Amino acid sequence: MNYEISSWIRKKSKIVITILLILSGSLVVSGVFIMTDFGQLFGIDKSIIVVYFKYNIAFSVLSLALFGLAIYLNRKINFVKRGLIITLSVLWVIGFLSAKYVAPYMLFKTHQYDAVFKYVEDAKGYLEKNDVVYVIDLNGETKAFPRKYIWQTHVVGTSFGDDDVVFTYCVLTNLPSPYLNSLDGEPMDLRVLAQTNNNLLLWETNSGEIITQINNSCEFSSRKLEPIPVLEMKWEAYKRLYPQGQIFYNEFNTFIEKMLAKSFSLEKTYTGDDWMFETANMDDKRLHSKEQIIGLKDNNDALALTKDFIKKQKVYNTKVGNKDIVLVYFPEYDAIAAFDRNKDGKKLNVDEIDIFGNTPNGKLGRAYIYNSVLWAVWAHYHPQTRLLK
């Protein structure tokens, strides 16, 4: 009789241990699936990523508790052998780290604190003349960020006089978006967390916030970042316009950088019909899904303009929300720039302006535009956008 009871208990214990290990493993695997690009292959919604990240410590503690309980019960009957327990423990640690820390700290290592800049004259051979650079002209200093060397790091930190700036770039959106390094007056520490709907999710480690790059918005509060104007142009044009300027110098020399550079095609990202992740709005057929547009936004008003439209207009005065903006194409530099049309309390109708913002009525400040954003991503995040083409 006692043997029958012991056998029954042993059998039930095996079932309980198996269930505990499955539940523990499922929580870890779910984290890896949700927080990495594997989930994006199946269209995991951003809300799920945000919720998992918010409660990831609780999920991890629960998973660890279930795993620990399984090991404790296993000591009584030795159902799972020691070698398998060690293997499962190693896999648990790998899964835990992969869900939250591999992308921010290993795969996409940022350069917020160790970025290297060189003067134009010292960067010979670094870029081809038609390579795209993103230019910030602030506080009397000018620095360029080459697209071919920022897509992997995503985040670059630097200073312009007394202002610290953090430059972000999403390769899947093709969007540069720099900000003053401040969130509610405190410096930010930005890391690459994940991507959803082909746009970057940034983790601000000091506050624990998640920031959606294309909306400049925090997911856990109503806070928003205000992007700094950035000018897109070719390397050759930058050298002509800013011969005393600097450029972010980031030759790929680490193993991960070299590996990603060989396996990832920038050209395929920006051209063709194929998408790495078909999670953007492919239904809006007003433009080809990968056409690079200029985007303007203020509050709930959004406007997209094709580059061809702006090039034909040469100078185009417009209004988006409460913002009065003039878009200008400079053929000699093959560059599109935007300026705030408000000067000394008056709204100007601009018809003559140079690339630095000088007009017969004085100098205008630059306005932020969404440079060369891929249409499908813009349409996804701004489904009610107006379009001029």
Legacy VTK file of the C-alpha trace (Angstrom):
# vtk DataFile Version 3.0
C-alpha trace
ASCII
DATASET POLYDATA
POINTS 389 float
0.000 0.000 0.000
2.807 2.403 0.965
4.612 1.507 -2.263
1.460 2.336 -4.266
1.190 5.739 -2.524
4.876 6.457 -3.113
4.543 5.520 -6.792
1.467 7.742 -7.135
3.270 10.694 -5.507
6.311 10.170 -7.730
4.144 10.092 -10.849
2.289 13.275 -9.887
5.568 14.978 -8.981
6.930 14.265 -12.455
3.870 15.905 -13.982
4.156 18.959 -11.713
7.903 19.351 -12.427
7.298 19.104 -16.161
4.535 21.718 -16.012
6.689 24.078 -13.920
9.599 23.799 -16.354
7.321 24.382 -19.349
5.734 27.449 -17.748
9.122 28.846 -16.738
10.562 28.262 -20.197
7.483 29.702 -21.900
7.871 32.997 -20.042
11.506 33.282 -21.098
10.867 32.249 -24.703
7.950 34.689 -24.899
10.270 37.481 -23.797
12.820 36.629 -26.469
10.074 36.425 -29.089
8.415 39.708 -28.089
11.536 41.808 -27.558
13.546 40.761 -30.619
12.998 40.931 -34.355
11.651 37.386 -34.347
8.378 38.792 -33.090
8.304 41.413 -35.819
8.373 38.674 -38.436
4.918 37.775 -37.093
3.740 41.354 -36.566
3.870 41.591 -32.767
2.052 44.802 -31.814
3.905 47.627 -30.098
1.500 47.549 -27.158
2.610 44.002 -26.346
6.269 45.039 -26.428
5.562 47.990 -24.148
3.588 45.897 -21.637
6.190 43.130 -21.547
9.000 45.637 -21.058
7.098 47.416 -18.287
6.572 44.201 -16.339
9.634 42.268 -17.498
11.118 42.100 -13.993
7.910 40.562 -12.646
7.823 38.069 -15.534
11.475 37.180 -14.957
11.003 36.725 -11.190
7.954 34.512 -11.796
9.844 32.448 -14.351
12.799 32.055 -11.991
10.511 31.095 -9.105
8.813 28.411 -11.202
12.187 27.108 -12.332
13.509 27.080 -8.751
10.432 25.249 -7.489
10.847 22.637 -10.207
14.464 22.056 -9.190
13.474 21.843 -5.509
10.809 19.220 -6.188
13.186 17.354 -8.468
15.602 16.851 -5.571
13.053 14.552 -3.956
12.704 12.162 -6.893
15.670 12.936 -9.196
13.389 12.970 -12.252
15.435 15.452 -14.273
19.110 14.561 -14.423
21.773 17.013 -13.294
23.192 17.558 -16.799
19.797 18.581 -18.160
19.215 20.935 -15.228
22.523 22.675 -15.929
21.636 22.933 -19.628
18.204 24.392 -18.844
19.769 26.846 -16.386
22.206 28.087 -19.025
19.379 28.429 -21.565
17.310 30.350 -19.022
20.119 32.857 -18.443
20.691 33.247 -22.202
16.981 33.794 -22.774
16.711 36.300 -19.933
19.649 38.333 -21.233
18.489 38.122 -24.853
15.044 39.501 -24.057
16.300 42.789 -22.633
20.046 43.302 -22.764
21.583 41.850 -25.929
20.220 44.440 -28.372
20.852 47.533 -26.177
24.293 46.569 -24.901
25.822 44.184 -27.438
24.152 44.031 -30.841
23.534 47.766 -31.282
26.133 49.433 -29.115
25.489 53.156 -29.011
28.068 55.938 -29.184
26.399 58.403 -26.869
29.493 58.879 -24.715
32.457 57.862 -26.865
31.700 59.287 -30.319
34.723 60.405 -32.349
34.559 63.391 -34.717
37.107 64.540 -37.251
37.390 67.755 -39.218
36.545 67.569 -42.907
40.166 67.989 -43.945
41.188 65.039 -41.756
38.518 62.658 -43.095
39.859 62.101 -46.593
38.908 58.720 -48.029
36.286 58.163 -45.343
33.262 58.679 -47.635
32.384 58.744 -51.315
31.192 62.078 -52.697
27.548 60.934 -53.048
27.275 59.379 -49.587
24.403 60.837 -47.560
25.199 62.832 -44.430
22.870 64.465 -41.914
23.985 67.880 -40.776
23.358 69.777 -37.540
24.311 73.459 -37.437
23.884 74.648 -33.864
25.514 77.282 -31.653
28.111 78.106 -34.282
29.258 74.486 -34.665
28.548 72.122 -37.558
28.715 68.338 -37.454
27.683 65.707 -39.973
26.542 62.139 -39.381
27.118 59.760 -42.327
24.224 57.407 -42.981
26.482 54.481 -43.857
28.144 54.635 -40.430
25.227 55.460 -38.103
22.676 52.804 -39.081
24.242 50.162 -36.867
24.828 52.235 -33.732
21.536 54.185 -34.041
22.502 56.643 -31.268
25.374 59.154 -31.250
26.051 61.735 -28.568
27.954 64.987 -28.951
27.923 68.624 -27.866
27.330 71.919 -29.647
28.673 74.632 -27.404
26.763 74.393 -24.123
24.139 72.030 -25.534
24.484 68.259 -25.354
22.767 66.551 -28.269
21.819 62.935 -28.857
21.421 62.003 -32.514
19.161 59.026 -33.311
18.699 57.222 -36.597
16.247 54.476 -37.555
17.494 52.523 -40.545
14.137 50.838 -41.236
12.336 54.205 -41.375
15.333 56.049 -42.844
14.810 58.759 -40.273
17.392 60.959 -38.527
16.029 62.600 -35.401
18.395 64.461 -33.042
17.321 65.862 -29.667
18.697 68.019 -26.910
19.900 65.547 -24.313
17.237 66.339 -21.764
14.072 64.701 -20.486
12.348 66.860 -17.872
15.672 68.616 -17.304
17.612 65.401 -16.704
20.204 63.940 -19.120
19.127 60.890 -21.077
20.907 57.586 -21.580
19.385 56.173 -24.754
19.708 52.560 -25.836
18.268 50.620 -28.757
15.469 48.519 -27.296
13.600 47.124 -30.287
11.677 48.128 -33.391
8.027 47.911 -34.209
6.209 48.759 -37.437
9.636 49.493 -38.920
10.474 52.232 -36.449
12.912 52.460 -33.585
11.976 52.023 -29.937
14.506 53.701 -27.650
15.040 52.802 -23.998
15.898 55.741 -21.757
17.602 53.839 -18.951
17.620 56.659 -16.378
13.837 57.051 -16.309
12.873 53.640 -17.680
10.910 55.281 -20.502
10.390 53.846 -23.971
10.451 56.444 -26.756
8.940 55.886 -30.194
11.331 57.704 -32.493
9.026 58.777 -35.325
6.522 60.287 -32.869
9.153 61.581 -30.418
6.769 60.317 -27.740
7.202 58.512 -24.435
5.125 55.364 -24.002
4.700 55.541 -20.214
3.767 59.215 -20.005
2.580 62.152 -22.091
6.098 63.564 -22.430
7.470 64.307 -25.885
10.935 65.163 -27.153
11.419 68.128 -29.474
13.688 67.189 -32.377
16.482 69.464 -33.564
16.497 70.544 -37.236
18.749 68.396 -39.373
19.770 68.945 -42.997
20.295 66.058 -45.413
22.880 66.400 -48.169
25.703 64.594 -49.946
29.230 64.458 -48.558
30.561 66.526 -51.464
28.040 69.309 -50.767
28.836 69.270 -47.053
32.527 69.764 -47.727
31.735 72.759 -49.944
29.299 74.368 -47.520
31.114 73.620 -44.281
34.832 73.214 -44.994
35.566 73.781 -41.291
32.888 71.340 -40.190
33.293 68.013 -38.429
32.025 64.516 -39.181
31.205 61.522 -37.002
34.027 59.056 -37.594
32.984 55.478 -37.036
34.878 52.985 -39.155
33.330 49.571 -38.522
36.061 47.642 -36.693
34.319 45.406 -34.160
33.223 41.855 -34.916
29.507 42.663 -34.613
29.824 45.782 -36.789
31.647 43.859 -39.485
29.169 40.975 -39.307
26.115 43.228 -39.604
27.713 45.309 -42.365
28.243 42.155 -44.437
24.814 40.669 -43.797
22.707 43.834 -44.060
22.106 45.707 -47.313
21.311 49.405 -46.915
20.425 49.674 -50.593
17.783 46.934 -50.317
16.340 48.636 -47.261
15.666 51.855 -49.149
14.749 50.482 -52.579
12.773 47.657 -54.172
9.470 46.059 -53.237
10.647 43.742 -50.460
10.504 44.689 -46.799
12.436 42.955 -44.055
9.369 43.328 -41.831
6.025 43.886 -43.522
4.544 45.612 -40.492
4.113 49.111 -41.938
1.085 50.372 -43.863
1.365 48.720 -47.265
-2.253 49.530 -48.145
-1.806 53.229 -48.896
-0.981 53.099 -52.596
-0.764 56.834 -53.203
3.001 56.338 -53.465
5.374 53.407 -53.789
5.900 51.978 -50.303
9.592 52.914 -50.279
9.397 56.347 -51.831
11.353 58.754 -49.668
9.160 61.694 -48.699
9.565 64.877 -46.684
7.258 64.850 -43.680
5.886 67.752 -41.638
3.858 67.376 -38.458
2.299 69.468 -35.713
-0.125 67.995 -33.203
-2.664 65.970 -35.230
-1.854 67.565 -38.587
0.593 65.753 -40.852
1.740 66.559 -44.365
3.872 64.491 -46.727
5.522 65.991 -49.796
7.383 64.152 -52.499
10.835 65.421 -53.298
9.780 65.914 -56.908
6.997 68.249 -55.778
9.408 70.382 -53.746
11.984 70.424 -56.528
9.404 71.707 -59.002
8.227 74.406 -56.602
11.788 75.460 -55.668
10.338 77.538 -52.771
7.127 76.357 -51.121
5.407 78.223 -48.273
3.066 76.048 -46.236
1.407 75.587 -42.870
1.086 72.448 -40.750
-0.884 72.720 -37.551
0.365 75.932 -35.948
3.708 75.870 -37.740
4.431 78.163 -40.674
7.215 76.633 -42.749
8.954 77.257 -46.043
10.515 74.324 -47.882
13.318 75.122 -50.297
15.207 73.058 -52.836
18.796 74.063 -53.565
19.796 72.369 -56.842
23.439 73.382 -56.516
23.648 71.220 -53.389
20.810 68.811 -54.235
19.418 69.514 -50.779
15.998 70.314 -49.332
15.860 72.602 -46.312
13.041 73.953 -44.159
12.780 77.226 -42.268
10.377 78.794 -39.785
8.528 81.624 -41.575
7.903 83.581 -38.391
10.280 86.491 -37.905
9.970 89.123 -35.161
6.336 88.231 -34.595
5.404 88.379 -38.264
4.647 85.551 -40.675
6.668 85.953 -43.856
5.858 84.750 -47.327
9.320 83.728 -48.498
10.384 83.804 -52.140
14.105 84.451 -51.800
16.365 82.589 -49.360
19.764 80.878 -49.224
20.647 77.536 -47.663
21.666 79.206 -44.394
18.268 80.914 -44.029
19.253 84.423 -45.086
16.426 86.435 -46.683
15.967 90.122 -47.603
13.986 90.402 -44.347
16.644 88.826 -42.129
17.751 85.317 -41.209
15.184 82.592 -40.553
15.711 79.703 -38.171
15.693 76.147 -39.436
12.592 73.989 -38.969
12.634 70.268 -38.317
11.475 68.031 -41.166
11.246 64.273 -41.413
13.988 63.766 -43.990
13.494 61.057 -46.630
11.136 58.918 -44.537
9.924 55.799 -46.337
6.309 56.383 -47.349
4.824 53.176 -45.926
6.217 53.903 -42.453
5.036 57.523 -42.535
1.573 56.439 -43.703
1.414 53.818 -40.961
2.066 56.286 -38.157
0.112 59.116 -39.835
-2.791 57.427 -41.647
-4.641 60.738 -42.101
-1.640 62.474 -43.633
-2.137 64.894 -46.470
0.026 64.314 -49.540
1.414 66.697 -52.147
3.066 65.052 -55.110
LINES 1 390
389 0 1 2 3 4 5 6 7 8 9 10 11 12 13 14 15 16 17 18 19 20 21 22 23 24 25 26 27 28 29 30 31 32 33 34 35 36 37 38 39 40 41 42 43 44 45 46 47 48 49 50 51 52 53 54 55 56 57 58 59 60 61 62 63 64 65 66 67 68 69 70 71 72 73 74 75 76 77 78 79 80 81 82 83 84 85 86 87 88 89 90 91 92 93 94 95 96 97 98 99 100 101 102 103 104 105 106 107 108 109 110 111 112 113 114 115 116 117 118 119 120 121 122 123 124 125 126 127 128 129 130 131 132 133 134 135 136 137 138 139 140 141 142 143 144 145 146 147 148 149 150 151 152 153 154 155 156 157 158 159 160 161 162 163 164 165 166 167 168 169 170 171 172 173 174 175 176 177 178 179 180 181 182 183 184 185 186 187 188 189 190 191 192 193 194 195 196 197 198 199 200 201 202 203 204 205 206 207 208 209 210 211 212 213 214 215 216 217 218 219 220 221 222 223 224 225 226 227 228 229 230 231 232 233 234 235 236 237 238 239 240 241 242 243 244 245 246 247 248 249 250 251 252 253 254 255 256 257 258 259 260 261 262 263 264 265 266 267 268 269 270 271 272 273 274 275 276 277 278 279 280 281 282 283 284 285 286 287 288 289 290 291 292 293 294 295 296 297 298 299 300 301 302 303 304 305 306 307 308 309 310 311 312 313 314 315 316 317 318 319 320 321 322 323 324 325 326 327 328 329 330 331 332 333 334 335 336 337 338 339 340 341 342 343 344 345 346 347 348 349 350 351 352 353 354 355 356 357 358 359 360 361 362 363 364 365 366 367 368 369 370 371 372 373 374 375 376 377 378 379 380 381 382 383 384 385 386 387 388
